[in-house]
Amino acid sequence: MERIDDTGFGGIRVIQKKRSGYGVDAVLLAAFAAGESGAPGLPKNAGKPLRIADLGTGSGIVAFILHHKLGGARISGYDINPDAVDRAQRACSMNGLTEDIDFFRTDITDISGESGLRGIFDAVVSNPPYFRRTPEEPGAADPDERYVARHETTADISDFARTAALMLRAGGSLYMVHRPDRLADIIFELRTAGLEPKAMQLVIPVAGEPANIVLIHAVKGAGPELRLLPEIAVHLPGGDYTEDILRYYER
């Protein structure tokens, strides 16, 4: 079963499964790429529309929010899940954004053979699966949609890094959200693919707790210099969102 949710971003609606939905990590990624949290962000209302790829697009939420925050961009979303892509396509039509945003069902590892996508994007955003696939887990042999969204069933960090590098023009930017416990892998794979990490921002659930989200900005072909941005707290001690998070949600 499905539900239609109003995101609160300029009247944009998203189609999601009844018992699941996008999380704060998607909103953080869009805000990070838009430069709202201190990273070098993408230009707003650019004279020539930016070309952006969204790898692991899911419901299309990051593409929709980022299009809104940037005042328009040409965004292509890619995901292996046919049901998620179908929901994203229908939501795109419902929001009247089909001229600016499109979605494709494909495995990230298959994009490397698409010569027409080589070096044509100004930026890539990605909210990839966070967890390594562990075949002994229940459901891993026949993964459901939630498992595929959260686990590296067909593509891992190295695949996302290589694909992003292939799609980006020289000097183009990758914006990624992931987990801090994969940080060593992320930096290694980005550098191996020719994407130099330039800014990193940790996200904590509440002040005093360890970080559980990391935001990374990398640039294709850039020189080495990594800047650590101030951490972001998601919740106040009482459980409400912090002012930063409310600002990213535009509330």
Secondary structure as the mmCIF struct_conf table of DSSP 4:
data_model
#
loop_
_struct_conf.conf_type_id
_struct_conf.id
_struct_conf.beg_label_comp_id
_struct_conf.beg_label_asym_id
_struct_conf.beg_label_seq_id
_struct_conf.end_label_comp_id
_struct_conf.end_label_asym_id
_struct_conf.end_label_seq_id
STRN STRN1 GLU A 2 ASP A 6
BEND BEND1 GLY A 8 PHE A 9
TURN_TY1_P TURN_TY1_P1 GLY A 10 GLY A 11
STRN STRN2 ARG A 13 LYS A 17
TURN_TY1_P TURN_TY1_P2 LYS A 18 ARG A 19
HELX_RH_AL_P HELX_RH_AL_P1 VAL A 24 ALA A 33
TURN_TY1_P TURN_TY1_P3 ALA A 34 GLY A 35
BEND BEND2 GLU A 36 ALA A 39
HELX_LH_PP_P HELX_LH_PP_P1 GLY A 41 PRO A 43
TURN_TY1_P TURN_TY1_P4 LYS A 44 ASN A 45
BEND BEND3 GLY A 47 LYS A 48
HELX_LH_PP_P HELX_LH_PP_P2 PRO A 49 LEU A 50
STRN STRN3 ARG A 51 LEU A 55
TURN_TY1_P TURN_TY1_P5 GLY A 56 GLY A 56
TURN_TY1_P TURN_TY1_P6 GLY A 58 SER A 59
BEND BEND4 GLY A 60 GLY A 60
HELX_RH_AL_P HELX_RH_AL_P2 ILE A 61 LEU A 70
TURN_TY1_P TURN_TY1_P7 GLY A 71 GLY A 71
STRN STRN4 ARG A 74 ASP A 79
BEND BEND5 ILE A 80 ILE A 80
HELX_RH_AL_P HELX_RH_AL_P3 PRO A 82 MET A 94
TURN_TY1_P TURN_TY1_P8 ASN A 95 GLY A 96
TURN_TY1_P TURN_TY1_P9 THR A 98 ASP A 100
STRN STRN5 ILE A 101 ARG A 105
HELX_RH_3T_P HELX_RH_3T_P1 ILE A 108 GLY A 113
HELX_RH_3T_P HELX_RH_3T_P2 SER A 115 LEU A 117
TURN_TY1_P TURN_TY1_P10 ARG A 118 GLY A 119
STRN STRN6 PHE A 121 SER A 126
STRN STRN7 PHE A 131 PHE A 131
TURN_TY1_P TURN_TY1_P11 PRO A 135 GLU A 136
BEND BEND6 GLU A 137 GLU A 137
TURN_TY1_P TURN_TY1_P12 PRO A 138 GLY A 139
BEND BEND7 ALA A 140 ASP A 142
HELX_RH_AL_P HELX_RH_AL_P4 GLU A 145 ARG A 150
STRN STRN8 HIS A 151 HIS A 151
BEND BEND8 THR A 153 THR A 154
HELX_RH_AL_P HELX_RH_AL_P5 ILE A 157 MET A 167
STRN STRN9 LEU A 168 HIS A 178
HELX_RH_3T_P HELX_RH_3T_P3 PRO A 180 ARG A 182
HELX_RH_AL_P HELX_RH_AL_P6 LEU A 183 THR A 192
TURN_TY1_P TURN_TY1_P13 ALA A 193 GLY A 194
STRN STRN10 LEU A 195 VAL A 206
TURN_TY1_P TURN_TY1_P14 ALA A 207 GLY A 208
BEND BEND9 GLU A 209 GLU A 209
HELX_LH_PP_P HELX_LH_PP_P3 PRO A 210 ALA A 211
STRN STRN11 ILE A 213 LYS A 220
TURN_TY1_P TURN_TY1_P15 GLY A 221 GLY A 221
HELX_LH_PP_P HELX_LH_PP_P4 ALA A 222 GLY A 223
BEND BEND10 PRO A 224 PRO A 224
STRN STRN12 ARG A 227 LEU A 228
HELX_LH_PP_P HELX_LH_PP_P5 LEU A 229 GLU A 231
STRN STRN13 ILE A 232 HIS A 235
TURN_TY1_P TURN_TY1_P16 PRO A 237 GLY A 238
BEND BEND11 GLY A 239 GLY A 239
HELX_LH_PP_P HELX_LH_PP_P6 ASP A 240 ASP A 240
STRN STRN14 TYR A 241 TYR A 241
HELX_LH_PP_P HELX_LH_PP_P7 THR A 242 THR A 242
HELX_RH_AL_P HELX_RH_AL_P7 GLU A 243 TYR A 248
TURN_TY1_P TURN_TY1_P17 TYR A 249 GLU A 250
#
